Amino acid sequence: MIPCFPSWLPVLCMFSGLAPADNAKKLETNVQIHRLPLRFMKNAGQVDGHVQFVAKKPGILAFFTKNAFVLNLAGPVSNGTNTLTGVGPSEPPSYSMPASGPCSLFLTFEGASPDATIEGLNTLETVENDLHDSDSNAWTTDIPCFDSLRYRGLYSGIDLIVYDKNDRLEYDIIAEPGADISQVIIRCDGARGLNLQSDGELDIALDSGRLHQGPPIAEQRDKSGQCRAVPCTVFQIDGSRYGFKAPEYDIHSILRIDPGIEYCTFLGGSSVDDVGSVAVDETGTLYCTGATYSSNFPSTPGAFNTTFSSSPTYLQSFVAKLNSTGTQIIYSTSLHFCGIGSISLNASHAMYFCGAGTKGYPTTPHSFNPNGYILQQYTPVVGVLNSTGNALIYSSYIGGQGSAQGLVLESSGIAYVCGGAGDNQNSPFPKTPGTFQTTNGSVFIVKINANGTALMYSSLFGASAAGVGGSARGIAIDAQGAAYIAGIVDGPTFPVTTGAPQTTFAGGTSDAFVSKLSADSTKLEYSTYLGSPFQYSFGDEQAWAIAVDSTGSAYVAGAAAGPNFPTTPGAFQTNFQGVQEIFITKLNPSGTGLIYSTYLGGSSNGSNAYSLKIDANGDAMISGSTSASDFPTTSGCAQPVYSGGPSECQFVELDSLGSGLLYSTFLGGSFDTSETGSSIAVGLDGTIYLGGVTNAPNFPVTLGAFDTLLNGNGAVGGFSDGWLAKVTLGTPAGVVPYGTGTLGCAGAQSLVVYSTPKVGNPNFEFTCSHCPGDSLGLLLITNQSYATDSDPFGIGLNLLVDLFSSSEIYAFDINSNSLGGASVPTAIPNNSLLGGNKYYAQVVSLWPSGTCTPSVLGLSSSNALAITIQP
């Protein structure tokens, strides 16, 4: 076993945006920077050979060499050209630039390493074709495009990333531990002068206008793992050069790359729309469902049902699939008469969904209940849409009067669904013999076989008294097949177990509940209320989401509406401050005690959590809504300040002890509008995907997203759109990814870790995506990296760990699943001598016989991680 593992290398990240002064969208010369994404395209001979990448969109053209940027901000492009020279201290290249009113700026990195390299990041589906020459033999087609660039080794220990963000050309300077940021000197050629303002912004005067560069932002983690802002400023050297200072930067401390929103898009038609649930596959493709009143909700040809109702009062559901960059809908279909509750994906990317249907809901003939039993109310339904969105694999009524709200899958395709079943008097609910409860009850859970033809079990449980109701809203399963459900109940006769944390109904309007049902459905392993005896009229106490970790500990999130909700000493917030606040509670595996329980909210108005996920380290992520302007946020988050209006979306990551916030942000527009975060999905690489509803026209959507305009009127109570966002929280402290893996069928393998490699960390884990499906491999770890980052044997395998060093090499067997994901859990010994040790890790995979073989020997490799163990 490897003696220790690291977590993150200290990385300093400074953000500098180049944008037109005085107006976020145009130069003073009124040259419009259009709201289109800036694509970074590889130079395939269309411009001078010194240029490695070209970026363009209407109004801007940029060239990137090994040590410089060349920006040409222009008006309408004419057929004439000017030749610009003098970029860099040596070998001045020439570039063909539009001649119509160019505003050209050269940014040269003085003293940059001659060995610096540039690589494109995040390949786009868009390709470029250069057909400008009359000779077709000179045409260049299918030129790859990227959404950002990375300069590697620009200076010693310093990289630089370039990307487009909200009409700004952004560049981030990333310094590894021990690197000196004073190396970075930027010379501006083509500018009339520089003006460093008192607020830290740098104005760059050009012949036809001005650009400004915002003050830099820097963050790092201290030794306790907490993120803190680091003072960082621009200093002006002379009339054409500037650099950066961070006098308090601790080169030995843990640092974290600043997080950001990668994309955010509206999704909707001209009426009311709502994204209710999201899921993501191993490629970063996003799937979502929700409800719509819009007859013009975007649909795609060939989808299962492309017709949406024209009735403005008719609610129906939608299912949509977006590409990994959030720029295109792959499919979108209507599912008439169905309000979606939750979704999940199987290994083949078929989408399982549940919700509420009425008479006429589309079912399949061989499902377990194709005809149903419906009066005027909705009834719970379940179904599976195939991977292309054009057919139902199975679809069925479940029964009762209510809605199916929670769904989870086993890898075999067996589905567990929970929800509310109504009173079951006039609309009987199907029960199976031998289950925990077959008499009337308002809460249901069913287990459905893989092809949807039969119920493996169906059980009611809940209040038995007349007029006492409830519903299960979230569900999770453990490795043994036991089911955990959470929800709401409004009476004192809900079944609880001896020794539970709260065995009596607290009173008020309603309590939350948490229950665990045995794998064979015959026994209630534990069941407890979670509530407060005093509740405000603002809302009920209710649980909306539940998750379970590998130890069997359950995590529950929802809303608490009173000051006596059970909390634990040392939790992040033990005092009730507002009218309604979020609660996050972790129960021990036996369900007899609370490991932690905390409020989360501000001093006024209400907050609620609607979705919950946990990571391998036990950190809990929630999304929901808040009306509290002082809801706690963290430094460097995407939106630290409440924008206004009745409510705003929020996203929070709570640490594994329930005692501190790792990340917390608002997400909303500044209009007097209501917004909600409804769902979270987590990609294999740790990227967060969010969905919800907004009616704010200035909700922070990103350039180039599928839909950047709100289709409703943006007024309170008016029309709304769903929204989807992809958020990156950064790399854990002590970990630096580097190098490029070899390409496989689904792309390059990506090796990541989600927790800090700290002495005594019992839950450290490596995760690798894009491995060959159902394959074998090795995780290789040593204390030496392979210096050349190359294919030394000529067999298509990039080695980033040194297999030829005299130091010991540790090898761990890995087995990927059918989706190409693999994980290697381990523990870092509690040995203080391990602190500060550095290791290099990489995965080498063997492709199964008969599948895609990207190299001669069927071998492929991942990127690498440089991991420094934290004391």
N, C-alpha and C positions, 0 to 999 in steps of 0.2 A: 504494500500500500504506500502511496506517495505520502511523504512525511508532512506536507502542508500545502495549502493552496492559498492563492492571493485573491484580492477582490478588485481593486481598480488602481491604475496608475494615476497619479495626480495630473490633471489636464486643465490648463487655463484656457478658457474660451471667451474671446472678446468679439462682440458683435458690432459691426460697422455697416451702416446702410447708406448707399448712394441714391439720393432721390432729388427730384427737382425742388428747388427752394420755393417756399411760400405756397405751394400747391402740390398735393400728393400725387397728382396725375399729369402735370404738364410743366414744361419749362416756362420761364418768363416770356419767351418768344412765342408762346402758345402752341408749341409743338406737342401734340398729344402723345402720351405713352399709353397705348391702347391696353385694355384689360384682357390681354391674351398671355398665356404662359411663355416665359423665356426658355427656349429649348437650347441645350448645349449639344452641338453636333460635331462629330469628329471630322477633322479636315481629311478628306479623301482626294485631295488634288484640286479642289475648287478654288483655293486661295494659295498664297505664298507658303512655301514649304516650312518656314520657321514657325508658322501658326499651327498649333496642335488641335485647338477646338475653336469653333465659331458659335456665337449665340446671337439670335435675332428674333425680333418681332416688329410689327409696324412701328416705326419711329426710333428704333435703336438697333445698332449692329455692334457686336463686340468680338474682339479677337483675343485669344489667350496663348501666349508663348511661355517658355519655361521660366521667365522671370518678369513678365509684364502682362497687364491688361491694356487693350486699346479699345476705347469706347467712342462710338460715333453716334451721337444723338442727332437725328436728321429730320427734316421735313419730308415732303413728297419726293420719292426717289425718281431721278431722271436717268437717261441712258448714258450720260457722261460720267467720267470718273476722275478722281484726283488721286495722286500717289502720295502717300504719307510715309516718311522715313524717320529713322533715328530712334527706334524703340530698343532700349537696352544699351549697355555700355560698349558692346561689341557686335559685329556682324549685323548691322542695321538692316532688317528686312523691309520690304515694301508691301503695301497692301492696297488692293483696289477698293475704294470707298465711294459711295454715292456723292455726286458733285453738287447736288442741290442743297445748299445751305448747311453743310456739315458743321457740327459742333464737336470737335474731336479732342479727346483727352487720353493721354498716355500715363498709366500708373506703373512705374517700374520699381521693383523690389531691389534696392541697392545692396550689393554684397551677397545676393542670393547664391546658393550652392549651384555649381554647374551640373551637379548630378541630380537635381530636383526632377521629379517626374509628375505628370498630370494624368489623372484617370477620371473617366466618367462614372458617376454614381447613379444607380437606379435607372436602368434602361427603360425608355418609354416605348409604348406600342407604336407611336408615330415614327416614321422614317422619312428622310429627306431625299429628294431627287433633284440633281443638278443637270438641267437640260438646256443650258443657256447657249451652247455652241451650235452652229449650223451643221457641224459634223457630228453625226450620231455616235461615232467612235469615241468622241471626247466626252460623251455624257457619263455621269456618275449617278448610279441609282442605289436605293436601299441603304442610304448612309445612316448609321445608328445615331440615335439621339438620347440624351440623358437629362435628368432634371437638375443635376448639380455636378460640380467638379471638385476634385481634391488634389491639391498640390502636396505631394509627399516629399519631405526632406527639403522644404524651401530654404530653411536655415537649420542649423544644428539643433535637433530636438523639436523642431517647429514645423507643423503642417498648416495648410490654409484651405478652407472650403468656400466655394463660391456657389450662390444659388439666388433664385428670384423669390422675393417675398413682398406681397402687397405693393407692387409697382416699385420695389426697391431692389437694386442689385446688391445683395448682401455678401459680405465675406467675413468668415469667422477665423480667428487666429487661435490655433490649438498648440499649447506648449506642454511637452512632457516634463516630468519632474526633473529639476536641475537645469532646464533650458532657460536661457536669458532672453527675455522679450525685447530688451534694448537692441538686439540684433536687427529687429524689423525696422527698416527705414524705407519710406515710400516717397518716391520723387514724382511730381506731377509735371509733365511736359504738355504743352498746349494750353495751359491755364494762364490767365492774366495775373493770378496771384492767389494766395491763401489768406484766410481771415479766421483765426481761432477766437470764437466768441466766449463770453463769460460763462455761459451755461455748458460749455464743453463741446458744443457743436463746431464742426469745421466747415466753413463756406469755401467753395472752390469757384472762383470767378472765371467764366468762359466768355468768348466773344459774343455768343448769342444767348446768354443767360447765366444762371448760377446753379450749381449742385450743392447740396449740403450732406454732410456725413454726421449722423447722430453720435452722441457721446457713447463710448464703449461701455459694455457691461461685462463684468467678470465675476465668476463664482468658484468656490472650492469648498470641499468638505474638511471639517476639522477632525481631530483625532477621535472624537466621540461619534463620528459619522454624520454630524449635523451639517447641513449646507448653509454657507454664509456668503454674503456678497463681499467681494474684494474691491476696494477703491482702485479705479483705473482711469487714466486720463490720456488725452492726446497732447503731445507737446510739439510746438512748431520749431523746426530747426532754422529754416530761412524762408525765403519767398516761394520756394517750390518743394520743400521737403518737410515731412513730419514723421513722428514715431509715437511710441506708447510707453507709459510708465505705470507700474503697479507696485509701489514701494512696500506694501504690506503682504505681497504674495509670498507665502511660505512654500518653498520648493520641496519641502519634505512632507507636507501634509497631503491628505486625501482630497481629491478634486472631483467635481462632477460636471459633465458637459451640460450646458443649459438646455432645458427641454423646449419643445416648440410644436405647433400644429402643422402637420405635413400637408393635410388637405382638409377642407370643410366645405360641404355643398348643401344647398337646398334640395328637397325632393318633394314635388307636389304639382297640383294643377291649380285651377282658378278658384277653388273653394277650400274647404277645411281638410287638411291632411295631417297625418301623425305617424312618425316612425315609432313602433312599439318594441321591436326586438331585433337584435343584430347577431350575426355569427360570421366567422372568418375562417377560410381554409388555409392550407399550408403555404399557398402562394401569395397571401395577402389580399385575395379577392374577397369582397365584402358582400354578404347576403343580408337582406332586411325584409321585414314585413311590417304592416301597419294598417291603418284604417283611412279611408278617403270618402269624401262626398263629391269629388271632382270628376266630371264626365271626361275631361281632357287630361286626366292623369297620364303621364308618359307610359306608353306600352310599346312593345317591340313586335315586329312581324314574326309569325310562327309560334308565338307564345301560347300557352294553354288556353287563355281567354283574353283577347285584346279589347273587349268591349266593356266600358265602364258605364254605369247607369247615368242617364241624363237628368234624373230626379234630384233636385237640390237637397231633398230631405232623406235621401236614401243612402244609408251607410253600407259600404262594402269594403272588402279587404284588398290589399295588393301584396305581391311578392316581387322583389327586385334583386338583381345581382349586378354589382358594380365592379369595374376593373380595379386593379391594385393601386392605381394612381387617382382614383375618384373622378376621372374625366369622362367616362362612358358607361352607359347602361348596357350590360351584356344581354339580359332579358328582363322583362317586366310583364307581369300578368295579373289579371283580376281573378279573384276567387269569390264569386257572388255569394251573398247571404252569409258571410263568415267574418266575424271579428276575431283577429288573430291574438292569441295570448302569448305564445312563446315559440321559438324555433331552435332546431339543432341540426347539425350536418353529420352524415355518415361518411365512411371512407371513400365512397364514390361521388361525394358532393351532392347526393340527393338531400333535399331539405324536408325534415319532419316538422310539422306545425300542429298547433292545437288552438282552439278558440271557441267561439259560439256560433252556431248555425241555426237557420230556420228552415221551414219547409221549402224544398227546392235546392237545398245545398247539394253540390255535386258529390255523389258517392260512387264507389266502384262495386260491381256485382258480387265479388267474392270477399268483400270485407266482412268483419264480424257482425256488423249491424248496419246494413245498407239502407234500411227503410226508416228506422227510428220511430219515435213516438212524440209528436209535437202538437201542442195546442197553440196558444198565442205567444208563449215565451220562447226565449232562446234556449237551445240545448247544447251541451258540450259536444265538440266534434274533434276529430284527429285525422291527419292525412300525411301523405308523402308526395312531394313533387320531384320529378326526375331532374338530373343534373343540367339538362338543357332548358328546363322550364316549359316544356311543351306537352307534358302528359302527367297524369296522376298515377303513381305506382299503386297506392291504395288510398282510400278515403272512406271514412265511416262516421256515423253518429255514435256517440257513447251512450247517452241517455240522461234522463232527469231534466230538471229545469234550472239552467244556470250556464256556467261557462268553464271551459278548461283553460287554466291559466299558467301552469308550469309543466315543462316537458324536459326529460333528460334521456340519453341513450346509453345503452351498453355498446361495446364495439361490435357485437354480433348483429346489431340492428333491433334488438328488443327495446321497446319504448316504455317508459313510465310516465304517466300523465296524472296530474292532480288538479283540483279545482273545487267549485261549489256545485252541489247537486239539487238545490232547492228543497222543497218539503217532501218530495217523492210520494205524495198521496195520489195525485192525478196523473203523474208522469213517472211511472216506476223506473227505478235505476237498476241496471243489471248487477246481480251479485253472484259470486261463485262460492260454493260450499267450503266450509272450513276456514274462511278468512276471519280476521279479528272481529269484525262487526258486520252482520248481514241485515240488521234491523235499520229502521229509518235513521238518517243522520245527514247533516248538511254538508259535510266534507267528504270528498271521495278521492281514492287513488286506484288506478288501474295499471296493470302490466300487460302489454300487448306483444304477441309473438312477432317474429321478424317480418313475416309477409302480411301481417295485418288481418289474418283470417280468424283469429281466436283470442279471447282474453285468457291470459295465464292466471291472473287473479283479478278480482274486483272487490273492493272493500269500502264500505261507508264507515265513518266514525265521526264523532262530534256530539253536539248537544242532542239529547233525546226529548227534551221538553218542548211542548208546543210553543211556537213563536220564537224559539231560540235558534239563531242561525249562525252561519260562518262560512268561510271559504279558505281553501289552501291556495297560496299564491306563488310559492316557490318550492322546488323539489331538487334533491341531490341524492346520489347513491354512493355507497362505498364499495370497496373491492369485493366484499362478500355478497353484495346484492341487497343489503339492507337499505330501505328508503327513508329519507329525512324530509319532512315537509314543514312549512311554516306558513302562517296566515293570520286570520282574524276570526274572533268568536265573540258573540255579544251576550253570553249568559254563563251561569255558574255550573252547568251540568256537563261541561266538556270533560272527557276522560283524562285524568292525570295519574301519574304513578307515584308510589311511595318514595320519598327521598328526593323528589324533584325540587328545584330551587324555589318554585312558587306553586303550591298545590291548590290555592283558592283563587276564585275570580276577584280581581281587585276592586271592581265596581266601575262606575262611570259608563260611558257609552259602549266601549268594547276593550278587550285585551288582545295582545298578540299571543300566539301559541307556537310551540316547537314540539314536534313528535317524531319518534323513530319507530318504524315498523320493521319487524324481522323479515329476513329474506324470503321465508315461506309464507308470509302475510298472516300468520296465526297468532302473533303476539305483539303487543305494544311494548317495545323495549324500554322506552321512557316517553313521557309527555309532560309538558309544563306550561303554565301560563307565564307571560311576561307582561306586567302592567303596573299601573299606578292607581291608587284609590281616588285621586283627584284629577279630573280632566276638564280642559277648557272646551268651549264650544267650537273652537277653531277646527278641531279634528279628532279622530279616534286614535287609539293606540293600535298599531297594526304592523305586522311583519310582511315585507314584500319580497324578500329574497333570502336564499340560504345556500351555503356551500359547505363542503366537508373535506378535511385534509386526510393525509395518509394515516394519521393516528386515530381517526374516527372522531376528532373534535369538530363540532358544528359551529359555523359562523352565521349569524343572523343579522339582518339590517332592516330598518323600517322607521317608523315615526313614534315618538313618545310624547304624550300630551299632558304630562303632569310632573310635579317636582319630586315624586317618590318612586320613580322608576328604579329598579335595582341596578346600582353601579358598584364598582369595585375600587378599593384603595389603589392609588397610583395610576388610575386610568387617565386618559387625556383630559376629560372634562367630567367631573363628578357632580357639578351643580347645574340644576335646571335654570336657564337664563331667559327663555323666551316664552312664546305661546305654544309652540309645537317644535320639537327638535328631533334630529336624527338620533337613533340609537344603533350601536354596533355591539353585539354581544357574542362572546365565544364560550361555548359550553364544553365541559370535559367529556371524554368518550363515554362515560357511563350516564351522562345526563343528570348527575346529582349535584353539580356545582358549576359556578361561573369562573372560567379562567380569567376573563376580563369582561367588563361591560362599561360602556361610556356613552355619554351624550355627545352630540356634535352640533353646534349651532351658534347663533348670535344672540344679542341681548333683546331683540325685538322680533316680532312677526314669526313666521313658521318656516320649517325645513323638513324635507322628507327624502328618504333614500328608496329608490325603486329597483336598483340592480346592484349585485355584489359578485365579485370574483376574488379569489385568493391566488397568490403565486406560490412557488416552491418554497419560499422562505417564510410563508405564513403571513405575509403582508396582505391586508385587505383593501380592495379597491371598490369604491362605491360611486354611483352617480345618481342624481336626483334633481331637486329644485330647492331653492331657498328664497325667502323674502327678507332676509337679514343682511343689511348692508355691511355689518361688521362680522359676517361669517369668516372664520379664520382662513387665511391663504398663506402660502409659503413664498419666500423670496425667489424671484426668477420664474414664477409661474406664468402661464400663458396670458392670464388676465387677472391681476391682483385686486382690482377695484370693481365694486358693484356698479353696473351701468345705469340702473334705474328701472322703474316699472314695478308692477306687482310681484313678479318673481323672476328668477334667473337660474339657469342651469349651473350645476356645480359638479366637479369631479375631485375625488379625494383618495389618496393612498395613505392608509394608517399602518404604522409599524407592527411587527409581529407580537409585541407586548401590549398593544392597545394604549400605549402611553405617549405617542408622538406622531405628528404628521410628517410623512416623507414628501408629500406633494399635495397641494390643494389649490384649486383655481376656480374662479367664476368663468362662465362662458355665456355671453349674451350681447344683445344690442342695446343702444342707449334710448330707444323709444319707450313710451309708456306701455309696455307689452309684457305678456306672461310667457315664460319659457320653461321647458322641462327637459332634463336628461333622463331617458327611459331605460337605456340598456347599455351594457358593456360587453365587448368580446376582446379576447387577448390572443394575438398571433403567436406563432411558434418562436418568433424572435423577440417576444416581449412587447411588441408594439400594441398600443391600446386603440380600440375602435369604439366610438360612442355614437348613439343615436337618440333622437328626441323630437320635440316639437317647438316651433317658435313662430311668432307673428311680427318679429322685428325685421324691417327691411335692411337694417345695417348689421344684422347678425354677422359675425366675423368669418364669412366664407372666403375662400382663397381663389386667387387668379387661376383661370384655366380649369376650375372645377366643373363638374357636369352642369350645374345650374347655379348661377351667381346672382339671380334676381328672385326676390320674394314674389310669388304669384298672387298673393292675397293683398289686402289693403293695409295691413300693418297696424290696425287700430285695436284697442282693447276690446275683446269679445268679437273681433272681426276674423277674417280668414287667416289660416295658418298654413305653414308648410312643415313637413318633416325636415330633419337635418341629419347629416352624417359627418363624422370627423375622424381623422386618423391622427393620433397624438403620440409623439415619441418622448419618453421620460428620460432618455439618456442611458449611458453605460454605468454600471456600478463602480464605485470607487475602488481603485487598485487594479482595474482591468483595462488593458489597451488592445483592441483588435488591430491586426495588421495583416498585410499580405492578401493574396487572392487565391482562392481554391480553384481547382479544375472544374470545368463545367460538366454537369450531368444532364439528365433528361429534363429536369424541372428547374435548372439553373445552378449556380454555384452553391456548394454547401456552405452553411453559415453556422459557426460555432459561437455560442453565447453562454453567459452566466447571468443570473438575475439577482444574486445576492453577493454581499461583500465577502471575500475570502479572508476571514478573520480568525485568529487563533481561537479554537474552541467552538467554531460554528458547526453545529451538528447537521445542518440541512443544506450544505453546499452541494451544488449540482451543475453539471455541464449539460447543455441541450444543443442538439445539432439538427438543423432542418435541411431539406433537399437532399438527404441521403437517398441511395437506392431503396425502393420499397422492399420490406421483408428481407433485409440483407444483414450480413455480418460485417463487422469492422473492428477497428482498434482506436482507442483514444490514447495517443502518445504524449507523454509528458517528460520533459527533461529540463535542466537548468541552462541549456545553451540553445540559441536560435541558429538557424541555418542562414549564414550571412548573405548568400547570393539570391535567396528567394526564387529558386528556379527548379527546373526539371533535370536533376543531375544524371539520371539514367536514360533520359530520352524516351520515357514510356508514358508521357502525359500525366505525370504526377508531380505537383509542386510541393516540395518539402520545405516547410517553414520551421521545423524543429530539427536540430542537428543530431542525426542518427550515427554520426561518425565520431562524436566526441568521446572522451574517455570517461565522462561522468555517467552515472547510472541512469537508465531510461526506464520509465514506468509505463506499462501497457495495460489498459483496461479493455475487456471485451465489451462490445456494444451490439445491440440487436435493434434494427429500426422496425417501426411498424409499417403497415400497408401504405401510409401516407408519406413515408420517408422521414419520419421524425424519430429521434433517438435521444435518450437521456441516460446519464451516468451519475447516480446519486452517490455521495460519499460524505465523509465528515472530516473536518480539520481538527487534528488532535489539540488538546488544551495544553500546549507546550510553548512557553514564552520564548524559547530559542528559535521558534519558527518565524517570529515577527521580522519582517523585512526581507525574507527570502523571496527570490524571484524565480518563476518557472514559465516555461513555454509549452503550450498545449495545442494539439492538432488532431483531427480525425482523419483516418484513412479507411475508405470503404471498399468492399468487394462487391461488384455488381452480380446479381444472380444470373445463372445461365438462362439464355433465352430472352432477356430484357435488354433495354438500351445499354450499350457498352461504349462509353465515351473514349476509352483508351484501349490500346492493343491487349493489355492483360486484364481489362475489366476493372481497373483500380481508379479511384477518384479520391480527392483530398479536399478538406475544408480550408477556410482561412485559419489564422492562428490567433491565439490570445497570449499576451504577455501579462502574467498574473503575479502581483506582489502581495504576499500575505501580510495583513494588517495586524499589529499587536493588539 
